[in-house]
């Protein structure tokens, strides 16, 4: 099984049920843009209030997820620290 196939199937267990995540910050959004590079893709998601979240993921993952502008997606944030800075 190639990398894209593994990524596409990673969200289902052997019984076909959807994966559940422990991350509490799961933000439903619309895909605004997907810009593919040679190795990575920049994905811009738009939240219901208009805020944008930008993520860099592997191109193989973007393709396996079938990300297209206008499609639904989730931004899943799992971090033990959030840094704040001012200048």
C-alpha positions in Angstrom: 0.0 0.0 0.0 1.5 3.4 -1.0 1.7 6.4 1.3 -1.3 8.1 -0.2 -3.5 5.0 0.3 -2.3 4.6 3.9 -3.2 8.3 4.6 -6.6 8.0 2.9 -7.4 4.9 5.1 -5.9 6.3 8.3 -9.2 7.8 9.5 -11.0 4.4 9.5 -10.5 1.3 11.6 -10.8 -2.2 10.3 -14.6 -2.1 10.9 -15.0 1.0 8.8 -15.9 3.4 11.6 -14.6 7.0 11.8 -11.6 7.8 13.9 -12.3 9.8 17.1 -9.6 12.2 18.3 -8.5 13.2 21.7 -7.7 16.8 20.6 -10.4 19.1 21.9 -9.8 21.9 19.4 -11.5 20.6 16.3 -12.6 23.5 14.2 -14.9 22.8 11.3 -14.1 25.0 8.3 -14.3 25.4 4.6 -11.2 24.9 2.4 -10.4 28.3 0.9 -7.3 27.4 -1.1 -4.9 24.5 -1.6 -1.5 25.4 -3.1 0.6 22.4 -4.0 4.3 22.5 -4.0 6.7 19.7 -5.0 6.6 18.1 -1.5 4.2 20.1 0.6 0.9 21.8 0.2 -0.4 25.0 1.8 -4.0 24.7 2.9 -6.0 27.7 3.9 -9.2 27.0 5.9 -11.9 29.6 6.6 -13.8 29.4 9.9 -17.5 30.3 10.1 -16.6 33.8 11.5 -14.2 34.5 8.6 -10.9 33.8 10.4 -8.3 31.9 8.4 -6.1 29.0 9.5 -3.1 28.1 7.4 -1.4 24.7 7.6 1.4 23.2 5.7 0.9 19.4 5.1 2.5 16.9 2.8 1.3 17.0 -0.7 0.5 13.2 -0.5 -1.8 13.9 2.5 -3.5 16.8 0.8 -4.2 14.6 -2.2 -5.3 11.6 -0.1 -7.7 13.8 1.8 -9.1 15.1 -1.5 -8.9 18.7 -0.3 -10.6 21.1 -2.8 -11.7 24.7 -2.4 -15.2 24.9 -1.0 -15.0 21.5 0.6 -15.4 20.8 4.3 -12.4 20.1 6.6 -11.4 20.3 10.2 -8.5 22.1 11.7 -7.3 19.9 14.6 -5.1 21.7 17.1 -3.2 19.6 19.6 -0.5 21.4 21.5 0.8 21.4 25.1 1.8 25.1 24.8 0.6 28.2 23.0 3.1 31.0 22.8 2.0 34.6 22.8 4.3 37.5 21.7 4.1 41.2 21.3 6.6 43.8 19.9 
